[in-house]
């Protein structure tokens, strides 16, 4: 094990720390709550002892204020990846690393450069905090896909801090969901039960791992099982250490699963064979669209809503009024169409489509949340004449797999546009 320099309390600057290599990481294991096996380790950044820089929050705050966050992230990643290669003694190991949201969306090159130098026997999972999704859903999704392409699974951290953001989980499709440690102390609270139920539903559908943090006692471990955890972290097993304890390597449990082509398809292109295609005029499909909007508003756990209107001219004043309410009450609402403004109404993200984009001839409404999945996917048949008489071929589906793929195809245009 490498020695960590101990500094006297002085006016050591952040620049000094970044230059002299005194930043380091300690490691806390992930334990399978059923077998007790250690399956992975999380790298936790630390400054040198007795320097005033021990806390990772102090380091992050200072780096952010100085415009040096990417440099701090680089140092942290290089330190942890180097340790993983050394401490594992050549045996395969899984390492979780934390990346700040702004680095993931604005300086992903720093992360990818560091990852490219990792040892072949080190599997990496990148942790992103839940708050990142509401701030920049499209940017985080794009970064996650690039990280998956580099062989890294995604862990979503601090889940449950903002219950409304549960709707983002099916969109990001993290391979690992980490429950906020406060949930372990409020297992009987209905809000906690709601969060745990939403995460359990996602994990069962997606095959994701669920981590309970902050496990200190056998009682905590029992509560973690009630919450649906498959993995645990906490002082019951170990505090952060400058070493790796013996571990089992289960790479399939932390394998990256890219979303892939769904981000570039259109909802109607994803319908596929074997589903009955119906035909109807627009005025008969409008009530279906409004019903989906109402379902979203009435959901216990608010979902996201994504809609494509072909052209901005079909986003009429009556539609704008409905979407103003949706934007005020749902965690994320986006609308797409040719000439659609960036903010068509307050609280709603807009994205313009090229007239050559196949989505420009589709009318889609997708509602996706923790417990709700529904979509209207329709294609314009090119009729002229009164708007309400225009014919569409359409599918209405509540199939979570199809609805999720349709949502990805919509967010993909926010991401790639």
VOGU-3710 file (C-alpha; in Angstrom, 3 decimals, decimal comma):
1> xxxxxxxxxx> 0,000/0,000/0,000  1,273/3,468/-0,831  1,886/5,959/1,980  -0,234/9,117/2,101  1,567/12,320/3,082  0,397/14,009/6,274  0,577/17,792/6,137  0,592/20,263/8,968  -2,291/22,812/8,896  -0,886/25,484/6,627
11> xxxxxxxxxx> -2,038/27,659/3,785  -1,775/24,743/1,350  -3,616/25,726/-1,803  -5,773/23,660/-4,089  -3,139/24,156/-6,792  -0,553/22,618/-4,461  -2,757/19,577/-3,883  -3,393/19,081/-7,566  0,302/19,424/-8,322  1,948/17,372/-5,553
21> xxxxxxxxxx> -0,169/14,218/-5,722  -1,282/14,302/-2,075  -4,929/13,752/-3,023  -5,941/10,142/-2,567  -8,937/7,830/-2,296  -10,195/5,427/0,323  -12,382/2,469/-0,595  -15,633/1,132/0,799  -16,937/-2,277/-0,276  -20,260/-3,203/-1,825
31> xxxxxxxxxx> -21,575/-6,343/-0,141  -24,164/-8,771/-1,495  -26,895/-8,604/1,151  -27,849/-12,253/0,616  -24,432/-13,933/0,577  -22,170/-11,446/2,366  -19,705/-11,512/-0,537  -17,798/-8,329/-1,386  -18,460/-7,595/-5,063  -17,056/-4,113/-5,674
41> xxxxxxxxxx> -15,457/-1,044/-4,118  -16,328/2,659/-4,230  -13,549/5,229/-4,473  -14,050/8,107/-2,008  -11,850/11,177/-2,540  -9,856/12,548/0,389  -7,319/15,299/0,935  -4,200/14,908/3,109  -4,719/14,542/6,846  -4,501/17,622/9,075
51> xxxxxxxxxx> -4,422/19,964/6,094  -7,921/21,399/6,214  -8,603/19,631/2,901  -9,627/16,200/4,193  -13,308/16,540/3,258  -14,309/15,775/-0,341  -16,974/18,474/-0,131  -14,320/21,056/0,778  -12,273/19,950/-2,224  -15,238/19,981/-4,592
61> xxxxxxxxxx> -16,497/23,375/-3,432  -13,052/24,928/-3,775  -12,442/23,369/-7,193  -15,832/24,521/-8,428  -15,220/28,075/-7,210  -11,769/28,156/-8,823  -12,906/26,672/-12,125  -10,697/23,629/-11,468  -13,384/20,955/-11,082  -12,287/19,021/-14,172
71> xxxxxxxxxx> -8,707/19,015/-12,871  -9,865/17,662/-9,514  -11,937/14,981/-11,250  -8,915/13,989/-13,332  -6,725/13,668/-10,242  -9,360/11,632/-8,403  -9,928/9,258/-11,322  -6,225/8,755/-11,956  -5,605/8,041/-8,261  -8,443/5,539/-7,909
81> xxxxxxxxxx> -7,737/3,700/-11,154  -4,054/3,429/-10,255  -4,947/2,120/-6,795  -7,388/-0,400/-8,242  -4,697/-1,862/-10,466  -2,276/-2,040/-7,513  -4,535/-3,101/-4,620  -6,252/-5,857/-6,609  -2,838/-7,476/-7,209  -3,800/-8,349/-10,757
91> xxxxxxxxxx> -7,107/-9,999/-9,867  -10,243/-8,751/-11,664  -12,103/-6,146/-9,627  -15,077/-3,788/-9,973  -14,541/-0,135/-9,033  -17,204/2,567/-8,606  -16,046/6,131/-9,302  -17,961/9,368/-8,741  -18,268/11,993/-11,463  -19,823/15,403/-10,906
101> xxxxxxxxxx> -22,799/16,218/-13,180  -21,132/19,203/-14,830  -18,046/17,155/-15,638  -20,175/14,407/-17,174  -22,050/16,829/-19,406  -19,386/19,458/-20,147  -15,955/17,806/-19,738  -16,582/14,154/-20,447  -13,264/14,075/-22,313  -11,493/14,249/-18,949
111> xxxxxxxxxx> -13,344/11,168/-17,730  -12,889/9,195/-20,934  -9,173/10,012/-21,085  -8,666/8,740/-17,533  -10,720/5,607/-18,186  -8,754/4,797/-21,318  -5,666/4,239/-19,158  -7,309/1,824/-16,707  -5,865/-1,635/-16,255  -7,619/-4,355/-18,297
121> xxxxxxxxxx> -8,684/-6,244/-15,154  -10,467/-3,201/-13,630  -14,194/-2,982/-14,400  -15,583/0,523/-13,807  -19,032/1,775/-12,828  -19,551/5,546/-13,038  -21,767/7,142/-10,388  -23,865/10,183/-11,278  -26,091/11,930/-8,760  -29,859/12,031/-9,145
131> xxxxxxxxxx> -29,894/15,838/-9,214  -28,083/15,772/-12,557  -31,104/14,399/-14,377  -33,482/17,272/-13,723  -30,764/19,805/-14,532  -29,785/18,369/-17,934  -31,599/15,164/-18,848  -30,462/15,103/-22,473  -26,851/15,884/-21,599  -26,657/13,205/-18,914
141> xxxxxxxxxx> -28,220/10,612/-21,195  -25,709/11,430/-23,947  -22,814/11,186/-21,485  -24,110/7,888/-20,120  -24,218/6,371/-23,596  -20,633/7,411/-24,289  -19,521/5,949/-20,960  -21,329/2,709/-21,733  -19,617/2,620/-25,104  -16,354/2,836/-23,148
151> xxxxxxxxxx> -17,415/-0,247/-21,166  -18,711/1,461/-18,013  -22,051/0,784/-16,373  -23,942/3,707/-14,820  -24,953/4,019/-11,167  -27,533/6,628/-10,174  -26,710/7,969/-6,707  -28,851/9,639/-4,012  -32,137/8,245/-5,355  -35,035/9,374/-3,207
161> xxxxxxxxxx> -33,759/12,852/-2,345  -36,296/14,263/-4,794  -39,129/11,715/-5,219  -40,405/13,509/-8,335  -37,200/12,579/-10,151  -38,071/8,884/-9,947  -39,621/9,390/-13,373  -36,147/9,892/-14,856  -34,870/6,453/-13,859  -36,485/4,534/-16,759
171> xxxxxxxxxx> -35,035/7,094/-19,179  -31,443/6,874/-17,930  -31,802/3,104/-17,341  -28,960/2,918/-14,801  -27,462/-0,502/-14,243  -27,214/0,320/-10,516  -29,580/2,413/-8,364  -28,236/3,715/-5,049  -30,865/4,601/-2,467  -30,194/7,740/-0,468
181> xxxxxxxxxx> -28,965/6,737/2,973  -31,771/8,690/4,704  -34,294/6,163/3,388  -32,800/3,552/5,680  -33,890/5,645/8,687  -37,463/6,167/7,465  -38,503/2,702/6,303  -42,031/3,066/7,735  -42,661/6,453/6,115  -45,156/6,202/3,208
191> xxxxxxxxxx> -42,929/8,453/1,067  -40,018/6,049/1,578  -42,217/3,065/0,758  -43,253/4,850/-2,456  -39,634/5,466/-3,458  -38,628/1,898/-2,645  -41,577/0,513/-4,586  -40,729/2,593/-7,635  -37,093/1,503/-7,550  -38,058/-2,129/-7,019
201> xxxxxxxxxx> -40,413/-2,000/-10,015  -37,658/-0,555/-12,185  -35,042/-3,033/-10,943  -37,293/-6,005/-11,637  -38,015/-4,795/-15,153  -34,469/-3,750/-16,040  -32,436/-6,258/-14,050  -30,690/-3,478/-12,118  -28,828/-3,742/-8,836  -30,181/-1,750/-5,870
211> xxxxxxxxxx> -27,744/-0,446/-3,242  -28,655/0,600/0,300  -26,108/2,990/1,777  -25,420/3,725/5,445  -25,814/0,183/6,827  -24,276/0,212/10,308  -26,128/-2,544/12,203  -27,893/-5,837/11,614  -31,153/-3,906/12,037  -30,104/-1,612/9,192
221> xxxxxxxxxx> -29,398/-4,670/7,072  -32,921/-5,962/7,684  -34,348/-2,585/6,729  -32,250/-2,627/3,550  -33,809/-5,967/2,619  -37,266/-4,484/3,137  -36,332/-1,646/0,778  -35,415/-4,182/-1,908  -31,632/-3,789/-1,788  -29,424/-6,376/-3,461
231> xxxxxxxxxx> -26,187/-4,717/-2,307  -25,209/-2,817/0,813  -22,587/-0,298/1,878  -21,756/0,901/5,340  -19,777/0,655/8,539  -21,292/-2,741/9,343  -18,645/-4,109/7,004  -16,010/-1,412/6,643  -15,257/2,271/6,665  -13,187/3,756/3,910
241> xxxxxxxxxx> -9,810/2,010/3,810  -6,598/2,346/1,820  -6,848/-1,256/0,689  -9,151/-3,759/-0,981  -10,482/-6,628/1,094  -10,832/-10,034/-0,613  -13,655/-9,884/-3,135  -15,573/-11,939/-5,672  -15,702/-10,782/-9,277  -19,183/-10,827/-10,800
251> xxxxxxxxxx> -18,803/-8,718/-13,943  -22,243/-9,668/-15,305  -23,890/-7,847/-12,395  -22,240/-4,580/-13,408  -22,192/-4,932/-17,186  -22,900/-1,853/-19,310  -26,161/-2,053/-21,264  -26,287/0,704/-23,899  -29,660/2,035/-24,983  -28,406/2,039/-28,560
261> xxxxxxxxxx> -30,445/2,614/-31,692  -33,647/3,534/-29,863  -32,107/6,989/-29,421  -32,072/7,448/-33,196  -35,298/5,729/-34,249  -38,787/7,252/-34,144  -41,568/5,945/-31,913  -43,542/4,634/-34,865  -40,481/2,884/-36,283  -40,165/1,035/-32,974
271> xxxxxxxxxx> -43,683/-0,404/-33,049  -42,498/-3,440/-34,991  -44,336/-6,365/-36,485  -47,069/-8,212/-34,669  -48,988/-5,182/-33,426  -52,318/-4,226/-34,909  -52,184/-0,922/-36,746  -55,407/1,074/-36,737  -56,566/4,073/-38,787  -58,536/7,067/-37,535
281> xxxxxxxxxx> -59,003/10,790/-38,186  -57,223/13,259/-35,965  -60,365/14,452/-34,185  -60,915/10,939/-32,774  -57,316/10,651/-31,585  -57,263/14,006/-29,778  -59,272/12,582/-26,831  -56,729/9,748/-26,553  -53,923/12,288/-26,341  -55,763/14,316/-23,701
291> xxxxxxxxxx> -56,457/11,170/-21,680  -52,753/10,374/-21,555  -52,065/13,914/-20,371  -54,688/13,479/-17,631  -53,154/10,162/-16,574  -49,842/11,946/-16,144  -51,380/14,671/-13,987  -53,198/12,172/-11,756  -50,299/9,755/-11,218  -49,191/9,209/-7,609
301> xxxxxxxxxx> -45,543/9,404/-8,677  -45,427/12,085/-11,401  -44,077/10,808/-14,748  -42,308/12,565/-17,579  -44,290/13,491/-20,683  -42,857/13,775/-24,192  -44,859/14,798/-27,252  -44,244/15,322/-30,950  -46,682/17,514/-32,899  -45,252/17,329/-36,437
311> xxxxxxxxxx> -45,086/21,129/-36,748  -45,243/24,008/-34,278  -48,470/25,221/-35,912  -50,260/22,213/-34,401  -49,205/23,336/-30,925  -52,302/25,509/-30,744  -53,301/27,909/-27,944  -55,557/25,287/-26,327  -52,652/22,806/-26,388  -50,319/25,449/-24,983
321> xxxxxxxxxx> -52,677/26,009/-22,037  -52,762/22,291/-21,216  -48,994/21,983/-21,490  -48,451/24,994/-19,262  -50,194/23,037/-16,497  -48,264/19,877/-17,347  -44,972/21,775/-17,237  -45,829/23,194/-13,815  -46,746/19,846/-12,265  -44,542/17,193/-13,879
331> xxxxxxxxxx> -40,784/16,758/-13,395  -40,038/16,996/-17,119  -42,097/17,856/-20,204  -40,756/18,213/-23,737  -42,399/18,870/-27,089  -40,895/18,455/-30,548  -41,867/19,640/-33,990  -40,698/21,552/-37,037  -40,096/25,200/-36,016  -40,871/24,413/-32,363
341> xxxxxxxxxx> -39,313/27,108/-30,118  -36,903/26,184/-27,337  -39,463/27,156/-24,676  -42,924/26,942/-26,237  -44,563/27,596/-22,854  -43,090/28,045/-19,345  -41,745/24,828/-17,852  -41,707/22,933/-21,150  -38,585/22,180/-23,189  -38,985/22,481/-26,930
351> xxxxxxxxxx> -36,903/21,068/-29,754  -37,163/21,799/-33,429  -37,164/18,995/-35,982  -35,817/19,005/-39,495  -38,527/18,587/-42,123  -36,512/15,544/-43,281  -36,729/13,897/-39,861  -39,255/11,011/-39,992  -40,577/12,180/-36,627  -41,840/15,324/-38,382
361> xxxxxxxxxx> -44,618/13,193/-39,875  -45,523/11,490/-36,590  -47,826/12,479/-33,753  -46,682/10,969/-30,482  -47,522/11,362/-26,808  -45,424/9,335/-24,354  -46,037/9,146/-20,604  -43,370/7,267/-18,643  -42,885/7,071/-14,918  -42,125/4,765/-12,027
371> xxxxxxxxxx> -45,448/2,947/-12,271  -46,956/4,332/-15,462  -46,193/3,709/-19,112  -48,481/4,681/-21,973  -48,094/6,055/-25,470  -49,990/7,143/-28,547  -47,807/6,598/-31,616  -49,339/7,771/-34,885  -48,115/8,481/-38,410  -49,649/11,078/-40,698
381> xxxxxxxxxx> -50,979/9,511/-43,903  -50,576/12,787/-45,792  -54,215/13,814/-46,212  -55,084/17,382/-47,072  -58,256/19,176/-46,078  -59,642/20,058/-42,635  -57,157/19,356/-39,836  -59,573/17,244/-37,818  -60,242/14,953/-40,784  -56,595/14,137/-41,459
391> xxxxxxxxxx> -56,044/10,374/-41,300  -53,398/8,676/-39,151  -52,356/5,098/-38,699  -51,732/4,569/-35,009  -50,968/2,312/-32,060  -51,865/2,920/-28,414  -49,649/0,902/-26,088  -49,099/0,366/-22,374  -46,187/-2,037/-22,950  -43,406/-0,645/-20,760
401> xxxxxxxxxx> -40,629/-1,897/-23,028  -42,113/-0,258/-26,116  -43,102/2,931/-24,293  -39,612/3,240/-22,807  -38,041/2,811/-26,241  -40,397/5,455/-27,635  -39,365/7,816/-24,851  -35,703/7,190/-25,643  -36,298/8,039/-29,280  -37,782/11,375/-28,225
411> xxxxxxx> -35,066/12,234/-25,689  -32,505/11,159/-28,270  -33,533/14,101/-30,392  -33,072/16,443/-27,464  -29,683/14,796/-26,916  -28,468/14,665/-30,473  -30,017/17,866/-31,698
//
